[in-house]
């Protein structure tokens, strides 16, 4: 337990809340966006322990290529900025804990 300003906060509860994806921006249709978020979280769960972001990125790209057609790009990291050109309705930027994920179709 961690005490903060008189209230007890369960550290395990805090860690669980950090494991939920936080979508910063998405212009995808709702159903497509939800599927893409699920793909991203599943891949990151699989590769995050070893911090193999390259492997997670490849899995996400290949899965999105199969589900939604070719030409997807995926960038994963703990500190990056971006300025890209992409097709409308095919951009997703989210955070999963401390890790940022950018997926887009070019």
Secondary structure, DSSP 8 states (H G I E B T S, - for coil): -EEETTEEE-HHHHHHHHTSEEEEEE-S-HHHHHHHHHHHHHHHHHHTTTT-HHHHHHHHHHHHHHHH-S-EEEEEESS--------TT-EEEEEETTEEEEEEE-
